[in-house]
Amino acid sequence: SVSSYICPLPPLTLSVLIMNLNPLFRSFNISALNSAFNALSASGGPSQLGSVREIQWIRGDKKTLLDLYEFMVNPSVNADLALENNDILFVPVAQKIVSISGAVKRPMKYEIKGKENLNDLIVFSGGTNADARPDYVKITRIIEGEEKLFEYDLTNVLNGEQSVELKNGDRVNILSIKRPLENYVDIRGSVYYPGRYDLESNPTLSSLL
């Protein structure tokens, strides 16, 4: 005799409850091939108040924390986030939001957690621009209802000699070099290569020509 067994296929669609801080807080029916990040995208993503680094993925009694910054650094983590029917994604309120502006590649607000410091924030922002002033970075912080300014040496921060803790609401500004060009001569008119030249290398008219 021959016996056969039919293995039930997984559902083609899943019902996932996304508890988010935006108007799309509800249950979603999505393809079973989607990941937790795809489900968050379908919900409109975390709101401005929602955390992107402490998202709770709940399956029965199991809870896993999702960090979108880790996904940005290593997109392959998406492969380990397959959803199952009736999973819950809960987006809590972010606890520490800081902003960075000035001479960085991605100036915007970022969520900071744990022991992450100013150096980590600069890494999140894509690093400094080539014209960043190396000796200065400024933090504006609200303390007891008043704004306070804190200044640090950017080079010491970047090389790890100085660790600067960040507080919720901090505003970091990295200045660009604004000093005008000095010690140069400018030649125009009927010459082959008009423009600016280093004065030290061309101290006389004859050497410049």
C-alpha beads as a LAMMPS data file, in Angstrom:
LAMMPS data file: protein, C-alpha beads

209 atoms
208 bonds

1 atom types
1 bond types

-500.0 500.0 xlo xhi
-500.0 500.0 ylo yhi
-500.0 500.0 zlo zhi

Masses

1 110.0

Atoms # bond

1 1 1 0.000 0.000 0.000
2 1 1 1.077 3.535 -0.647
3 1 1 0.365 6.325 1.819
4 1 1 0.699 9.987 1.065
5 1 1 0.839 13.108 3.201
6 1 1 -0.031 16.581 2.022
7 1 1 1.942 19.279 3.779
8 1 1 -0.109 22.450 4.236
9 1 1 1.360 25.469 2.506
10 1 1 1.964 28.658 4.455
11 1 1 -0.660 31.367 3.926
12 1 1 -0.150 33.613 0.910
13 1 1 -1.115 36.645 2.966
14 1 1 -0.485 37.568 6.580
15 1 1 -2.371 39.723 9.041
16 1 1 0.059 41.956 10.925
17 1 1 -0.947 44.470 13.608
18 1 1 1.190 47.609 13.452
19 1 1 0.861 49.791 16.541
20 1 1 2.328 53.014 15.227
21 1 1 2.160 56.682 16.157
22 1 1 0.420 57.792 12.978
23 1 1 -3.098 57.641 11.451
24 1 1 -2.331 54.249 9.823
25 1 1 -2.269 52.434 13.181
26 1 1 -4.211 49.281 12.283
27 1 1 -3.995 45.700 11.079
28 1 1 -2.501 45.107 7.638
29 1 1 -2.929 42.181 5.265
30 1 1 0.334 41.786 3.381
31 1 1 2.092 39.154 1.302
32 1 1 3.713 36.324 3.246
33 1 1 6.957 37.150 1.410
34 1 1 7.258 40.528 3.109
35 1 1 9.604 41.280 5.991
36 1 1 9.041 43.337 9.123
37 1 1 10.592 46.354 7.407
38 1 1 8.228 45.983 4.435
39 1 1 5.278 45.955 6.835
40 1 1 6.520 49.128 8.522
41 1 1 6.837 50.780 5.138
42 1 1 3.251 49.794 4.289
43 1 1 2.086 51.533 7.464
44 1 1 3.746 54.803 6.465
45 1 1 6.742 54.271 8.753
46 1 1 7.293 55.666 12.239
47 1 1 5.985 59.179 12.855
48 1 1 8.217 62.078 13.900
49 1 1 7.727 61.016 17.525
50 1 1 8.127 57.299 16.896
51 1 1 11.304 55.378 17.563
52 1 1 13.186 53.892 14.624
53 1 1 15.642 52.054 16.874
54 1 1 13.499 50.398 19.562
55 1 1 10.712 48.888 17.420
56 1 1 9.223 45.861 19.160
57 1 1 8.448 42.802 17.027
58 1 1 6.110 40.652 19.100
59 1 1 5.232 37.021 18.353
60 1 1 3.354 35.385 21.222
61 1 1 5.623 35.622 24.275
62 1 1 8.708 36.449 22.192
63 1 1 9.814 40.058 21.740
64 1 1 12.590 41.203 19.386
65 1 1 13.910 44.748 19.074
66 1 1 14.425 46.140 15.575
67 1 1 16.856 48.943 14.798
68 1 1 16.412 50.605 11.390
69 1 1 19.896 52.123 11.647
70 1 1 21.359 48.600 11.644
71 1 1 19.384 47.888 8.483
72 1 1 20.812 51.057 6.886
73 1 1 24.349 49.891 7.639
74 1 1 23.752 46.237 6.693
75 1 1 20.645 45.633 4.506
76 1 1 21.220 41.854 4.630
77 1 1 19.604 41.746 8.093
78 1 1 16.295 42.042 6.219
79 1 1 16.610 38.351 5.291
80 1 1 16.158 37.316 8.934
81 1 1 12.918 39.240 9.488
82 1 1 10.289 37.003 7.901
83 1 1 6.844 37.656 9.353
84 1 1 4.252 35.169 10.543
85 1 1 0.493 35.506 10.798
86 1 1 -0.715 37.711 13.698
87 1 1 2.716 39.196 14.425
88 1 1 2.670 42.601 16.119
89 1 1 4.983 45.520 15.378
90 1 1 4.904 48.162 18.109
91 1 1 6.583 51.545 17.560
92 1 1 7.158 53.336 20.908
93 1 1 7.939 57.007 21.436
94 1 1 11.610 57.846 20.812
95 1 1 13.374 58.829 24.030
96 1 1 16.430 60.720 22.776
97 1 1 16.317 62.804 19.586
98 1 1 19.197 65.103 18.647
99 1 1 19.887 67.158 15.531
100 1 1 23.080 67.897 13.650
101 1 1 23.620 70.677 11.132
102 1 1 26.437 72.333 9.251
103 1 1 29.366 70.625 7.539
104 1 1 28.115 67.010 7.559
105 1 1 26.817 64.902 4.686
106 1 1 23.325 64.188 6.078
107 1 1 22.276 67.041 8.398
108 1 1 19.000 66.095 10.124
109 1 1 17.520 64.709 13.336
110 1 1 18.733 61.351 14.654
111 1 1 17.690 58.999 17.422
112 1 1 20.431 58.150 19.897
113 1 1 20.331 55.266 22.345
114 1 1 22.438 53.693 25.066
115 1 1 25.977 55.017 25.364
116 1 1 26.136 56.450 21.843
117 1 1 27.926 59.808 21.828
118 1 1 28.782 62.717 19.562
119 1 1 31.195 60.638 17.503
120 1 1 28.429 58.086 16.814
121 1 1 26.094 60.894 15.745
122 1 1 28.642 62.156 13.238
123 1 1 28.966 58.617 11.839
124 1 1 25.169 58.388 11.457
125 1 1 25.214 61.699 9.590
126 1 1 27.640 60.308 7.014
127 1 1 30.734 62.008 8.396
128 1 1 32.030 65.541 8.044
129 1 1 32.464 67.459 4.810
130 1 1 35.897 68.330 3.477
131 1 1 35.436 71.964 4.543
132 1 1 34.518 71.163 8.165
133 1 1 36.408 73.285 10.676
134 1 1 38.641 70.743 12.499
135 1 1 38.981 72.554 15.823
136 1 1 35.372 73.373 16.655
137 1 1 31.977 71.759 17.207
138 1 1 29.155 73.401 19.118
139 1 1 26.280 71.846 21.099
140 1 1 23.229 73.870 22.137
141 1 1 21.396 72.294 25.096
142 1 1 18.379 73.274 27.178
143 1 1 19.160 73.145 30.904
144 1 1 16.485 74.186 33.406
145 1 1 14.655 76.206 30.778
146 1 1 17.729 78.042 29.482
147 1 1 19.923 77.471 26.437
148 1 1 23.549 76.634 27.176
149 1 1 26.410 76.394 24.691
150 1 1 29.162 73.779 24.856
151 1 1 32.217 73.879 22.589
152 1 1 34.611 71.041 21.774
153 1 1 37.565 70.294 19.523
154 1 1 36.195 68.299 16.583
155 1 1 39.506 66.538 15.928
156 1 1 39.628 65.206 19.499
157 1 1 36.049 63.963 19.181
158 1 1 36.667 62.160 15.882
159 1 1 39.882 60.431 16.984
160 1 1 38.306 59.233 20.238
161 1 1 40.408 61.354 22.607
162 1 1 37.247 63.029 23.908
163 1 1 33.867 61.332 24.400
164 1 1 30.950 63.777 24.437
165 1 1 27.645 62.568 25.865
166 1 1 24.448 63.745 24.182
167 1 1 21.133 64.691 25.790
168 1 1 17.623 64.634 24.357
169 1 1 17.001 67.806 22.347
170 1 1 20.679 68.654 21.785
171 1 1 21.462 70.657 18.641
172 1 1 24.920 69.988 17.224
173 1 1 26.520 72.335 14.716
174 1 1 29.761 71.703 12.846
175 1 1 31.091 74.859 11.222
176 1 1 32.527 75.195 7.738
177 1 1 35.786 76.982 7.098
178 1 1 34.834 80.531 6.112
179 1 1 38.295 82.149 6.095
180 1 1 38.976 83.829 2.728
181 1 1 41.921 82.741 0.632
182 1 1 45.130 84.546 1.596
183 1 1 48.615 85.045 0.143
184 1 1 47.719 84.775 -3.506
185 1 1 47.993 86.878 -6.636
186 1 1 45.383 87.155 -9.359
187 1 1 46.407 87.559 -12.962
188 1 1 44.018 88.413 -15.787
189 1 1 44.157 89.540 -19.367
190 1 1 46.251 88.343 -22.315
191 1 1 47.939 85.361 -20.655
192 1 1 47.580 81.644 -21.358
193 1 1 46.485 80.659 -17.837
194 1 1 44.682 83.480 -16.023
195 1 1 43.598 82.953 -12.427
196 1 1 44.916 82.830 -8.872
197 1 1 48.417 81.682 -7.982
198 1 1 50.324 81.127 -4.730
199 1 1 52.243 84.252 -3.777
200 1 1 55.010 82.337 -1.975
201 1 1 55.744 80.297 -5.079
202 1 1 55.522 83.378 -7.334
203 1 1 57.065 86.296 -5.404
204 1 1 57.912 88.324 -8.518
205 1 1 56.088 89.316 -11.665
206 1 1 58.569 87.498 -13.863
207 1 1 58.089 84.191 -12.016
208 1 1 54.330 84.584 -12.232
209 1 1 54.452 85.153 -15.985

Bonds

1 1 1 2
2 1 2 3
3 1 3 4
4 1 4 5
5 1 5 6
6 1 6 7
7 1 7 8
8 1 8 9
9 1 9 10
10 1 10 11
11 1 11 12
12 1 12 13
13 1 13 14
14 1 14 15
15 1 15 16
16 1 16 17
17 1 17 18
18 1 18 19
19 1 19 20
20 1 20 21
21 1 21 22
22 1 22 23
23 1 23 24
24 1 24 25
25 1 25 26
26 1 26 27
27 1 27 28
28 1 28 29
29 1 29 30
30 1 30 31
31 1 31 32
32 1 32 33
33 1 33 34
34 1 34 35
35 1 35 36
36 1 36 37
37 1 37 38
38 1 38 39
39 1 39 40
40 1 40 41
41 1 41 42
42 1 42 43
43 1 43 44
44 1 44 45
45 1 45 46
46 1 46 47
47 1 47 48
48 1 48 49
49 1 49 50
50 1 50 51
51 1 51 52
52 1 52 53
53 1 53 54
54 1 54 55
55 1 55 56
56 1 56 57
57 1 57 58
58 1 58 59
59 1 59 60
60 1 60 61
61 1 61 62
62 1 62 63
63 1 63 64
64 1 64 65
65 1 65 66
66 1 66 67
67 1 67 68
68 1 68 69
69 1 69 70
70 1 70 71
71 1 71 72
72 1 72 73
73 1 73 74
74 1 74 75
75 1 75 76
76 1 76 77
77 1 77 78
78 1 78 79
79 1 79 80
80 1 80 81
81 1 81 82
82 1 82 83
83 1 83 84
84 1 84 85
85 1 85 86
86 1 86 87
87 1 87 88
88 1 88 89
89 1 89 90
90 1 90 91
91 1 91 92
92 1 92 93
93 1 93 94
94 1 94 95
95 1 95 96
96 1 96 97
97 1 97 98
98 1 98 99
99 1 99 100
100 1 100 101
101 1 101 102
102 1 102 103
103 1 103 104
104 1 104 105
105 1 105 106
106 1 106 107
107 1 107 108
108 1 108 109
109 1 109 110
110 1 110 111
111 1 111 112
112 1 112 113
113 1 113 114
114 1 114 115
115 1 115 116
116 1 116 117
117 1 117 118
118 1 118 119
119 1 119 120
120 1 120 121
121 1 121 122
122 1 122 123
123 1 123 124
124 1 124 125
125 1 125 126
126 1 126 127
127 1 127 128
128 1 128 129
129 1 129 130
130 1 130 131
131 1 131 132
132 1 132 133
133 1 133 134
134 1 134 135
135 1 135 136
136 1 136 137
137 1 137 138
138 1 138 139
139 1 139 140
140 1 140 141
141 1 141 142
142 1 142 143
143 1 143 144
144 1 144 145
145 1 145 146
146 1 146 147
147 1 147 148
148 1 148 149
149 1 149 150
150 1 150 151
151 1 151 152
152 1 152 153
153 1 153 154
154 1 154 155
155 1 155 156
156 1 156 157
157 1 157 158
158 1 158 159
159 1 159 160
160 1 160 161
161 1 161 162
162 1 162 163
163 1 163 164
164 1 164 165
165 1 165 166
166 1 166 167
167 1 167 168
168 1 168 169
169 1 169 170
170 1 170 171
171 1 171 172
172 1 172 173
173 1 173 174
174 1 174 175
175 1 175 176
176 1 176 177
177 1 177 178
178 1 178 179
179 1 179 180
180 1 180 181
181 1 181 182
182 1 182 183
183 1 183 184
184 1 184 185
185 1 185 186
186 1 186 187
187 1 187 188
188 1 188 189
189 1 189 190
190 1 190 191
191 1 191 192
192 1 192 193
193 1 193 194
194 1 194 195
195 1 195 196
196 1 196 197
197 1 197 198
198 1 198 199
199 1 199 200
200 1 200 201
201 1 201 202
202 1 202 203
203 1 203 204
204 1 204 205
205 1 205 206
206 1 206 207
207 1 207 208
208 1 208 209
